[in-house]
Each structure stands twice: as structure tokens, then as C-alpha cells.
């Protein structure tokens, strides 16, 4: 009989966020080889599950469910995936997140710079697995140059960590008339930011807020954009960067560890966190300087192989197989 793997995620499909995208994709990779259950961290049916291995996304938000399941099934090894807010904040200050780190057999970070955030004693049990997205055929550069508007999108629900306000403030500072800024994301978690979005849309014709969109529609809008902006204050390994790069869309990114680990230390499209003026200057330059835009495009294309689905699938299967094998070896030698 196939081994049973449980994936604990802070969010399921209705959240339409990065955690769910990871859980859904990993379940798809693993299902041909294992029995799979994907459960929300708040689910009560965990009491009836008997896994052979546990994968938990997010050290703090999955901590309670992980601790309960690990206590009931102590023989099941644990793979803990560290995402943005837990890697760059929670594991430093939150007792529950620290407990998750302590009981995990293996840790996963989603980009190369993430390992630097961990204590040396934890690094030896940590793997880097870049997330992935199917490639979409890019729009050719010459076709982009002929477009009437220069479209820039930001994708992400309204949360303080995502810093959508910087994108909105940039709308007032642009000098290039053909630029259009489009923001996709739900207002549910931050009504004050939603109010700012409505005000920005009212006073600056270049900015429009689309609200939440289905994932497929979001990817198509992204593919038709000239640039994608990620202004986050912290990120573990953003799916939107992967989807931009694999769609042939250059990225302008806040200069934080999580983004540098995705795009490389020497990427030309970084701006200081919260600096709307610097972001606006980069947008203007990309819109008016074809050589600069082409440089961003080529740098992103060079990173695309990191985000290939086959690469992620192979890394995940190797980690799971090795973890189960080591557990079996320990049981036999006990």
C-alpha cells in the first residue's frame, strides 16, 4: 500500500493565495506516488488521520495542528516549509513557530537566501526548493514596444506585509503618460488599504484596482503586462515572481532578502522598501529606455530554469523519498 502523506496548509482553495498554490501543486506532484490528504490548519478531522509523513506549510500558522498530529503519530517524520512571515519574523519571536522548528525532521526554504535566516544548527536539515509555474509563451519584445500603453501590474491581497500602498503612491509620481498601473487583490484583510486604493483610482487615471480575480485570469493579465511589481516588506519565495518570470514579464521588486533569493543579488530592478519615488523612477525608465527594459527582461529569463515544474517536482520527491527512507532505517536499527 502507498504511504500516506498529509499536507497541512494555513489556507485552502477559497483563499486563492500562495500557501494554497503550494499545497495544491505539491499534492499534484506527490499524488501519483503516495496517498494524499490536504487539510487546513484549522480542520478538526486531523484526529482521524494516520499519516506516514507530515508536510506543514508555515511554522506559526500551522503550529497547533502540526503539534497535535505529531503528538498523536510520533513516528511520522515532519517536513516544515518556511514561508515569508514565519521565516523573516515568526521563528524569531513566536513560541509556537519555534516549537514547529524543533520537532521538524527537515526544513524547506523557497529560495537560496532563506538559509541565511536560520541558525547554523538548523541549516544542516534544510533544503532549498524553488517553487514553479508552467511557462506561458511570452509576448515578443517588439510586439510589446508597439503597444499603446505600458502596463504594470501588482498582484497580491491587501496586507501590510505586501505594502500595496507603495504601488498606489507611485501612481502620483509617474512622468510617463502611457503607463497604466493595475492592482489585483482582495480587500478583505485590510479595509484601510482598500480605501486608499479607491482614492488613488479616483485621483489618478493611470491606476485601477481590479479586486480579486481567478488565478487563470490573473495569469493572463500578468502575461499581457510589461512589468510586474512586488513591493513586499517580507517574502519567503513569492509565487508571483515565478509566474511573472515564466510568462516573460520582467519584475520590479523591493530590495529584501526573499526577493534577492529569487531574482539574484545583481538584478537591476530593485527599489528600497516603501520608496514610491524610486519605484516610479524605475517604471518611467523601463517605459522609456528600451535597453534598460531589455536588460531586465534578459535577467529574468536567465532565472526561469530555476522555476521549472520538473525541477520542483524532482526536488520534492527526492526530499520525501529520502525522509521516509531515513525514518525506516532508524526503525529497523532501533
VENGIDA-V973093 format. One record per residue. N is the residue number from 1. RES is the residue in one letter. PHI is phi in whole degrees, -180 to 180 (* if undefined). PSI is psi in whole degrees, -180 to 180 (999 if undefined). D_FIRST is the distance of its C-alpha to the first C-alpha in Angstrom with 2 decimals. Layout:
n-><N:N>
res-><RES:RES>
phi-><PHI:PHI>
psi-><PSI:PSI>
d_first-><D_FIRST:D_FIRST>
//
This chain:
n-><1:2:3:4:5:6:7:8:9:10:11:12:13:14:15:16:17:18:19:20:21:22:23:24:25:26:27:28:29:30:31:32:33:34:35:36:37:38:39:40:41:42:43:44:45:46:47:48:49:50:51:52:53:54:55:56:57:58:59:60:61:62:63:64:65:66:67:68:69:70:71:72:73:74:75:76:77:78:79:80:81:82:83:84:85:86:87:88:89:90:91:92:93:94:95:96:97:98:99:100:101:102:103:104:105:106:107:108:109:110:111:112:113:114:115:116:117:118:119:120:121:122:123:124:125:126:127:128:129:130:131:132:133:134:135:136:137:138:139:140:141:142:143:144:145:146:147:148:149:150:151:152:153:154:155:156:157:158:159:160:161:162:163:164:165:166:167:168:169:170:171:172:173:174:175:176:177:178:179:180:181:182:183:184:185:186:187:188:189:190:191:192:193:194:195:196:197:198:199:200:201:202:203:204:205:206:207:208:209:210:211:212:213:214:215:216:217:218:219:220:221:222:223:224:225:226:227:228:229:230:231:232:233:234:235:236:237:238:239:240:241:242:243:244:245:246:247:248:249:250:251:252:253:254:255:256:257:258:259:260:261:262:263:264:265:266:267:268:269:270:271:272:273:274:275:276:277:278:279:280:281:282:283:284:285:286:287:288:289:290:291:292:293:294:295:296:297:298:299:300:301:302:303:304:305:306:307:308:309:310:311:312:313:314:315:316:317:318:319:320:321:322:323:324:325:326:327:328:329:330:331:332:333:334>
res-><X:X:X:X:X:X:X:X:X:X:X:X:X:X:X:X:X:X:X:X:X:X:X:X:X:X:X:X:X:X:X:X:X:X:X:X:X:X:X:X:X:X:X:X:X:X:X:X:X:X:X:X:X:X:X:X:X:X:X:X:X:X:X:X:X:X:X:X:X:X:X:X:X:X:X:X:X:X:X:X:X:X:X:X:X:X:X:X:X:X:X:X:X:X:X:X:X:X:X:X:X:X:X:X:X:X:X:X:X:X:X:X:X:X:X:X:X:X:X:X:X:X:X:X:X:X:X:X:X:X:X:X:X:X:X:X:X:X:X:X:X:X:X:X:X:X:X:X:X:X:X:X:X:X:X:X:X:X:X:X:X:X:X:X:X:X:X:X:X:X:X:X:X:X:X:X:X:X:X:X:X:X:X:X:X:X:X:X:X:X:X:X:X:X:X:X:X:X:X:X:X:X:X:X:X:X:X:X:X:X:X:X:X:X:X:X:X:X:X:X:X:X:X:X:X:X:X:X:X:X:X:X:X:X:X:X:X:X:X:X:X:X:X:X:X:X:X:X:X:X:X:X:X:X:X:X:X:X:X:X:X:X:X:X:X:X:X:X:X:X:X:X:X:X:X:X:X:X:X:X:X:X:X:X:X:X:X:X:X:X:X:X:X:X:X:X:X:X:X:X:X:X:X:X:X:X:X:X:X:X:X:X:X:X:X:X:X:X:X:X:X:X:X:X:X:X:X:X:X:X:X:X:X:X>
phi-><*:-65:-65:-103:-113:-110:-106:-98:-124:-65:-145:-112:-58:-67:-80:52:-127:-63:-61:-67:-59:-66:-60:-66:-67:-66:-62:-65:-67:-86:-58:-65:-113:-140:-78:-124:-129:-111:-128:-76:-62:-96:-69:-89:-65:-57:-65:-101:-97:-123:-82:-91:-156:-117:-115:-117:-99:85:-63:-88:-71:-101:-60:-63:-66:-64:-61:-65:-70:-65:-69:-80:-125:-67:-82:-81:-68:-120:-110:-108:-99:-94:-97:-66:-69:-78:-67:-101:-148:-64:-69:-85:-129:-103:-63:-65:-64:-66:-66:-59:-60:-67:-89:-73:-79:-136:-116:-129:-113:-102:-163:-65:-73:-63:-60:-65:-83:-101:-63:-52:-67:-91:-64:-69:-108:-112:-117:-102:-126:-71:-74:-141:-154:-61:-72:-111:-62:-68:-75:-62:-59:-65:-65:-60:-64:-86:-67:-66:-111:-105:-95:-126:-120:-127:-123:163:-62:-72:-139:-59:-63:-82:49:-66:-61:-62:-64:-66:-64:-63:-59:-81:-114:-76:-110:-101:-67:-79:-75:-125:-105:-123:-114:-117:165:-85:-91:-55:-90:-151:-61:-65:-70:-64:-63:-63:-63:-65:-65:-64:-63:-71:-99:-133:-64:-75:-109:-140:-108:-91:73:-83:-129:-58:-59:-63:-67:-64:-64:-69:-65:-61:-59:-82:-83:-85:-142:-122:-107:-126:-106:-57:-83:-153:-149:-90:166:-68:-60:-67:-64:-61:-69:-68:-61:-79:-109:76:-109:-64:-119:-110:-132:-62:-84:-126:-55:-61:-78:-64:-67:-91:-104:99:-67:-101:-65:-90:-106:-92:-137:-62:-55:78:-95:-65:-65:-65:-63:-61:-64:-65:-63:-58:-65:-64:-75:-116:-119:-59:-66:-66:-62:-64:-64:-60:-59:-68:-63:-68:-62:-67:-87:-55:-60:-62:-107:-76:-56:-64:-64:-65:-60:-64:-64:-66:-62:-63:-64:-64:-60:-67:-66:-65:-66:-65:-65:-63:-62:-64:-65:-72:-87:-72>
psi-><143:145:148:123:134:129:119:122:140:-18:149:-163:-35:-17:-27:48:-175:-40:-43:-40:-41:-48:-44:-44:-44:-37:-40:-40:-38:-27:-35:-18:-20:160:135:137:127:120:149:149:-19:-1:143:-21:-2:-27:-21:3:138:82:156:-19:144:131:122:131:122:115:-40:-49:-24:5:-47:-48:-40:-47:-42:-44:-39:-35:-37:-32:72:-14:-13:120:156:129:118:124:122:116:-162:-61:-30:-39:-41:3:-60:-39:-13:-27:-16:125:-41:-41:-40:-34:-40:-43:-42:-37:-11:137:-37:147:151:130:156:6:162:-31:-16:-33:-32:-18:-8:150:148:-36:-22:-22:-32:-18:21:136:151:121:108:136:172:170:146:140:142:143:119:151:132:148:-40:-37:-42:-41:-28:-7:145:-40:154:104:131:129:154:133:120:138:155:102:147:-37:-29:-15:55:-20:-35:-40:-42:-45:-30:-27:-32:-8:1:146:-9:117:-32:-1:136:132:127:128:128:125:156:148:-2:-38:-11:79:-29:-39:-35:-39:-42:-38:-43:-40:-41:-43:-36:-36:-15:107:-19:-13:135:141:121:-9:-162:140:154:154:-44:-42:-36:-43:-36:-40:-41:-46:-34:-5:157:-33:154:134:134:114:13:150:-26:142:144:-31:81:129:-34:-31:-45:-45:-32:-52:-41:0:3:25:118:158:141:125:144:144:79:163:-47:-35:-37:-36:-21:-41:-12:151:-29:17:143:-2:28:150:152:144:130:4:89:-35:-43:-39:-46:-40:-41:-41:-48:-44:-43:-34:-25:-12:96:-34:-42:-44:-43:-35:-46:-44:-47:-38:-41:-41:-33:-25:-14:-39:-25:-27:24:136:-39:-37:-46:-44:-45:-44:-42:-48:-40:-43:-47:-47:-45:-38:-44:-39:-42:-38:-43:-40:-42:-41:-38:-30:-9:999>
d_first-><0.00:3.79:6.49:8.92:12.43:15.58:18.73:21.92:24.88:28.49:28.82:27.06:28.31:31.61:32.76:32.70:32.89:31.54:28.82:27.38:27.71:25.74:22.94:22.77:22.92:20.31:17.84:18.71:18.23:14.79:13.29:12.74:10.47:8.92:8.91:12.63:15.27:18.87:21.29:25.00:26.34:28.38:25.68:25.57:22.09:20.81:21.39:18.50:15.85:13.64:12.69:11.47:14.28:17.31:19.53:22.94:25.73:29.21:30.11:32.50:31.42:27.82:29.05:29.14:25.66:24.26:26.26:25.20:21.47:21.88:24.00:21.58:18.48:20.41:17.59:16.22:18.15:20.31:21.44:24.70:26.34:30.12:31.92:35.68:37.18:35.03:35.50:39.21:40.13:37.80:36.51:40.19:41.31:38.54:37.28:34.00:33.27:34.23:31.87:28.98:30.10:30.30:26.80:25.05:23.53:24.19:26.64:26.99:30.35:30.89:33.98:35.69:38.40:35.98:35.49:39.22:38.84:36.72:38.12:37.93:35.61:33.00:33.37:31.62:28.27:28.92:27.80:29.58:27.57:29.93:28.82:29.38:30.67:31.12:34.61:37.32:40.30:43.02:46.45:48.90:51.27:54.32:53.07:52.46:56.01:57.49:55.88:58.42:56.52:54.66:51.57:49.84:46.86:45.19:41.75:40.61:40.91:44.07:43.29:45.65:43.22:43.28:47.11:47.87:51.49:52.17:51.25:53.51:56.38:56.23:57.26:60.73:61.17:60.45:63.35:61.86:62.48:59.85:56.96:54.74:52.25:49.34:47.15:43.82:42.31:42.22:44.96:42.99:42.78:46.32:49.09:51.76:50.28:50.08:53.77:54.56:52.73:54.87:57.99:57.16:56.58:59.90:61.94:60.39:59.88:57.65:54.86:52.65:49.75:47.22:45.13:41.37:40.07:36.72:34.81:35.54:39.22:39.41:38.14:40.73:43.48:42.43:42.52:46.08:47.25:49.21:47.85:45.21:46.24:44.06:46.37:43.92:44.97:41.46:38.33:35.12:34.46:35.62:33.75:37.17:38.31:35.37:36.03:39.72:39.38:36.97:39.49:42.44:44.00:45.63:45.11:47.67:46.03:47.16:47.57:44.80:42.27:39.27:41.12:42.49:39.02:38.12:41.40:42.79:45.68:48.35:47.52:50.76:49.65:49.48:51.75:52.30:50.33:52.35:55.02:55.65:58.71:56.79:54.12:56.88:58.52:55.33:54.88:58.54:58.32:55.24:56.96:60.23:59.41:57.50:57.18:55.52:53.16:52.22:51.65:49.15:47.46:47.13:45.87:43.08:42.18:41.90:39.17:37.14:34.89:33.53:32.12:30.36:26.90:25.56:26.88:25.25:21.84:22.01:23.24:20.56:17.63:19.47:20.02:16.48:15.20:18.18:17.88:14.36:15.64:18.79:17.21:15.26:18.61:20.52:18.43:19.01:22.66:23.29>
//
